[in-house]
Amino acid sequence: MVIEGNDISGWGRFRSTGSWDYGVDYDAGVRCERVATLERVVVQRNKIHDPRYGANSWDSSHPAGPQGISFNYCGGNHVMRYTRSRAANYKHFYNDGIGGSDNYTRTGFPNYDSDIYGNVVQGVMDDGIEAEGGNRNVRIWGNYIDQAGTGIATTVASVGRCNIFRNLYNRSRMRYLSSLDSDDARPFFKSGTTPRSATAAATCFHNTSLPRPPDAGRRAQLDFQMFRWCARRWTSRVPALAVDAAPARGRSTRSGRAAAATCCGTRSGGRCRPRCRCRT
């Protein structure tokens, strides 16, 4: 199934009135609901914007409301790409931009063998992209996320591996009834562990979080709280550096520093053995 080239707006049912009119949870521009056999769906090059009713913000409780794309209890092997999910006014923001159910399971969203890339997600009360649950062989890359509570959520990747790379995260905000200074901005990534499910690897690399623009007359400062409970694994093959034991007499290395005058005791026939780190 291919869902392509649609302009979707003004959808959703009324839930209740709080600080503004709230929409029904998980009403989405593109939605799959409890079809476990559904696989190989391609959602691409769509414009999803401005639902009829919005989600509540964290000012009152955990957000609930419409979503751009929602796959609840469905199969895997999906591709979601080059789609814009946006909203012009925070009273029409989404719960999650791209997401589904159920967390803390071995299925969840997008379940397995799926790619989410090249999307623009803007105007979200909770997670820009919520890829939580199994996450078996899932890749999330090249997405731009702006005005979201959290950038990309993977709590918990219970099967894995989930690879998250080359995404760009702009502004974070949670409480729209509070000032910016009192707002509890969230991180780029959210992951973690729980006794309710197993925990697998989620790898994050080459992602970029934009700093907040500086106030007038002040220099920009980077906020390094970009990661939160994100399982990160790097492999380094850089060998350990040899440490000079003592300065040499009348002899120096190419860098101009004195070479070691003593050996580690593994000389054989006047030469150091292969594993010796001596420089003499």
C-alpha positions as CSV (number, residue, x, y, z in Angstrom):
1,M,0.0,0.0,0.0
2,V,1.3,3.4,-0.9
3,I,-0.2,6.7,0.5
4,E,1.3,9.5,-1.5
5,G,0.8,13.1,-2.5
6,N,-2.1,14.0,-0.3
7,D,-2.9,17.3,1.4
8,I,-4.6,16.4,4.7
9,S,-6.0,19.0,7.2
10,G,-9.0,19.8,9.3
11,W,-9.6,16.2,10.5
12,G,-10.3,15.0,14.0
13,R,-13.1,14.6,16.6
14,F,-13.8,16.8,19.6
15,R,-12.8,15.4,23.0
16,S,-13.2,18.2,25.6
17,T,-12.5,21.8,26.3
18,G,-9.7,22.9,28.6
19,S,-7.3,25.7,27.9
20,W,-8.5,25.3,24.3
21,D,-10.5,22.7,22.4
22,Y,-8.9,19.2,22.6
23,G,-9.1,16.5,20.0
24,V,-9.6,12.7,20.5
25,D,-6.4,10.9,21.2
26,Y,-4.7,9.2,18.2
27,D,-7.1,10.7,15.5
28,A,-4.5,11.0,12.8
29,G,-4.0,12.2,9.2
30,V,-2.8,8.7,8.3
31,R,-3.9,5.9,10.8
32,C,-3.7,2.2,11.2
33,E,-5.6,0.7,14.1
34,R,-5.2,-2.9,15.3
35,V,-4.3,-4.6,12.0
36,A,-1.5,-6.8,13.0
37,T,-1.2,-8.3,9.5
38,L,-0.7,-5.0,7.8
39,E,2.8,-4.7,6.3
40,R,4.7,-2.9,3.6
41,V,2.9,0.5,3.9
42,V,4.7,3.4,2.2
43,V,3.7,6.9,3.4
44,Q,5.4,9.5,1.3
45,R,5.3,13.0,0.1
46,N,2.2,14.0,2.0
47,K,1.3,17.4,3.6
48,I,-0.4,16.8,6.9
49,H,-1.3,20.0,8.7
50,D,-3.6,21.8,11.1
51,P,-6.0,19.3,12.7
52,R,-9.4,20.6,13.6
53,Y,-8.7,20.2,17.4
54,G,-5.3,20.1,19.1
55,A,-3.6,18.1,21.9
56,N,-3.4,19.4,25.4
57,S,0.0,20.6,26.6
58,W,2.1,19.4,29.6
59,D,0.6,22.3,31.6
60,S,-2.3,20.2,32.5
61,S,-1.2,16.5,32.0
62,H,0.5,14.1,29.6
63,P,-0.5,15.3,26.1
64,A,-3.3,13.5,24.3
65,G,-4.8,14.3,21.0
66,P,-4.4,14.1,17.2
67,Q,-1.3,12.8,15.5
68,G,0.2,13.2,12.0
69,I,0.8,9.5,11.5
70,S,-0.3,6.8,13.9
71,F,0.1,3.1,13.7
72,N,-1.4,1.3,16.7
73,Y,-0.9,-2.4,17.1
74,C,-0.1,-3.0,13.4
75,G,2.6,-4.9,11.5
76,G,6.0,-3.8,10.3
77,N,8.2,-3.4,7.2
78,H,7.0,0.1,6.6
79,V,8.5,3.2,5.0
80,M,7.5,6.7,6.1
81,R,9.4,9.4,4.2
82,Y,9.3,12.9,2.8
83,T,6.1,13.9,4.6
84,R,5.4,17.2,6.4
85,S,3.4,17.2,9.6
86,R,2.9,20.8,10.7
87,A,0.6,23.1,12.6
88,A,0.5,26.9,12.5
89,N,-0.9,27.4,16.0
90,Y,-0.1,25.7,19.3
91,K,-3.8,25.2,20.0
92,H,-3.8,22.8,17.0
93,F,-0.5,21.0,17.8
94,Y,-0.2,17.2,17.7
95,N,0.3,14.7,20.5
96,D,3.1,12.9,18.6
97,G,4.1,13.8,15.1
98,I,4.8,10.2,14.0
99,G,4.1,7.4,16.4
100,G,1.9,4.5,17.6
101,S,1.5,1.8,20.2
102,D,2.3,0.1,22.3
103,N,5.2,1.0,24.4
104,Y,6.9,-1.6,26.7
105,T,6.1,-4.4,24.3
106,R,8.1,-6.5,21.7
107,T,6.0,-5.0,18.9
108,G,5.0,-1.3,19.3
109,F,5.8,1.2,16.5
110,P,7.1,1.0,13.9
111,N,7.6,-2.6,15.0
112,Y,10.2,-4.2,12.7
113,D,12.2,-3.7,9.5
114,S,11.0,-0.1,9.0
115,D,12.5,3.2,7.9
116,I,11.5,6.7,8.9
117,Y,13.5,9.4,7.0
118,G,13.3,12.7,5.3
119,N,10.3,14.0,7.2
120,V,9.5,17.4,8.6
121,V,7.7,17.3,12.0
122,Q,6.7,20.6,13.6
123,G,4.2,21.5,16.3
124,V,4.1,18.6,18.8
125,M,3.3,18.6,22.5
126,D,5.0,15.3,23.2
127,D,7.4,13.4,20.9
128,G,8.3,14.4,17.4
129,I,8.9,10.8,16.5
130,E,7.8,8.1,18.9
131,A,9.4,4.8,17.9
132,E,8.8,2.7,21.0
133,G,8.4,-1.0,21.5
134,G,10.2,-3.7,19.6
135,N,12.3,-1.6,17.1
136,R,13.7,-4.6,15.4
137,N,15.9,-3.4,12.6
138,V,14.5,0.1,12.6
139,R,16.3,3.2,11.1
140,I,15.4,6.8,11.7
141,W,17.4,9.4,9.8
142,G,17.4,12.7,8.0
143,N,14.4,14.1,9.8
144,Y,13.8,17.7,10.9
145,I,11.9,18.2,14.1
146,D,10.9,21.6,15.5
147,Q,8.7,22.8,18.4
148,A,8.3,19.4,20.1
149,G,8.5,18.3,23.7
150,T,11.0,15.6,22.9
151,G,12.8,15.0,19.6
152,I,12.9,11.2,19.1
153,A,11.6,8.8,21.8
154,T,12.6,5.1,21.9
155,T,11.4,4.0,25.4
156,V,11.9,1.1,25.4
157,A,13.6,-0.5,22.4
158,S,13.0,-4.1,23.6
159,V,14.3,-6.1,20.5
160,G,16.5,-3.7,18.5
161,R,18.6,-2.6,17.0
162,C,17.3,0.9,16.4
163,N,19.7,3.3,14.6
164,I,19.1,7.0,14.9
165,F,21.4,9.2,12.8
166,R,21.7,12.5,10.9
167,N,18.5,14.1,12.4
168,L,18.1,17.7,13.1
169,Y,16.3,19.0,16.2
170,N,15.4,22.7,16.6
171,R,13.2,24.2,19.3
172,S,11.9,22.3,22.3
173,R,8.9,23.4,24.4
174,M,6.4,21.7,26.7
175,R,4.4,24.2,28.6
176,Y,2.6,26.8,26.4
177,L,0.8,28.4,29.3
178,S,4.2,29.2,30.9
179,S,6.9,31.6,30.0
180,L,10.0,30.4,28.0
181,D,12.2,30.8,31.1
182,S,9.9,28.6,33.3
183,D,9.3,26.0,30.6
184,D,10.7,22.5,31.1
185,A,12.3,21.9,27.7
186,R,13.0,18.2,27.0
187,P,15.9,16.5,25.3
188,F,16.6,15.4,21.8
189,F,16.5,11.7,22.6
190,K,14.5,9.8,25.2
191,S,15.3,6.2,26.0
192,G,15.7,4.0,29.0
193,T,14.9,0.7,30.7
194,T,12.0,-0.7,32.6
195,P,11.2,-4.0,34.4
196,R,8.1,-4.3,32.2
197,S,10.1,-5.3,29.1
198,A,13.6,-6.3,27.8
199,T,16.0,-3.6,26.7
200,A,17.9,-3.7,23.4
201,A,20.4,-1.4,21.8
202,A,19.5,2.0,20.4
203,T,22.4,3.7,18.6
204,C,22.5,7.5,18.2
205,F,25.1,9.2,16.0
206,H,25.7,12.2,13.9
207,N,22.6,14.0,15.0
208,T,22.4,17.8,15.5
209,S,20.6,19.9,18.1
210,L,20.4,23.6,17.4
211,P,21.1,26.0,20.2
212,R,18.6,28.6,21.4
213,P,19.2,32.0,19.7
214,P,21.0,34.3,22.1
215,D,19.3,37.3,23.6
216,A,20.2,40.7,22.3
217,G,23.7,41.7,23.2
218,R,24.7,38.2,24.5
219,R,26.7,35.4,23.0
220,A,25.1,32.0,22.2
221,Q,25.7,29.2,24.6
222,L,25.3,25.6,23.7
223,D,23.1,23.3,25.9
224,F,24.8,20.0,26.1
225,Q,21.8,18.3,27.6
226,M,20.9,16.8,24.2
227,F,20.8,13.2,25.3
228,R,18.8,11.5,28.0
229,W,19.2,7.9,28.8
230,C,20.2,7.2,25.2
231,A,22.1,4.0,24.7
232,R,25.2,5.0,22.8
233,R,27.8,2.6,21.6
234,W,31.0,3.6,19.8
235,T,33.8,1.3,18.7
236,S,37.3,2.8,18.8
237,R,40.3,1.2,17.2
238,V,42.8,3.9,18.2
239,P,45.8,2.1,19.9
240,A,47.0,3.2,23.3
241,L,49.7,5.8,23.2
242,A,53.2,4.9,24.4
243,V,54.4,6.9,27.4
244,D,58.1,7.8,27.5
245,A,59.7,6.4,30.6
246,A,62.6,8.9,30.8
247,P,64.2,11.5,28.5
248,A,66.9,10.4,26.2
249,R,70.4,11.8,26.3
250,G,71.2,13.7,23.1
251,R,68.4,12.1,21.2
252,S,64.9,13.4,20.2
253,T,61.9,12.2,18.3
254,R,60.6,13.8,15.1
255,S,58.1,15.8,17.2
256,G,61.0,17.4,19.1
257,R,60.2,15.6,22.3
258,A,62.8,13.3,24.0
259,A,62.5,9.7,23.3
260,A,62.5,6.9,26.0
261,A,66.0,5.8,27.1
262,T,64.8,2.7,28.9
263,C,63.1,-0.4,27.6
264,C,60.2,-2.4,29.1
265,G,62.4,-5.5,29.4
266,T,61.3,-7.4,26.4
267,R,64.4,-6.8,24.2
268,S,65.7,-9.8,22.2
269,G,68.9,-9.7,20.3
270,G,69.3,-6.0,20.8
271,R,65.8,-5.2,19.5
272,C,62.5,-4.8,21.2
273,R,60.0,-7.6,20.7
274,P,56.8,-6.7,18.6
275,R,54.7,-5.9,21.5
276,C,57.2,-3.6,23.2
277,R,56.2,0.0,23.3
278,C,59.7,1.4,23.7
279,R,60.7,4.0,21.2
280,T,64.5,3.4,21.4
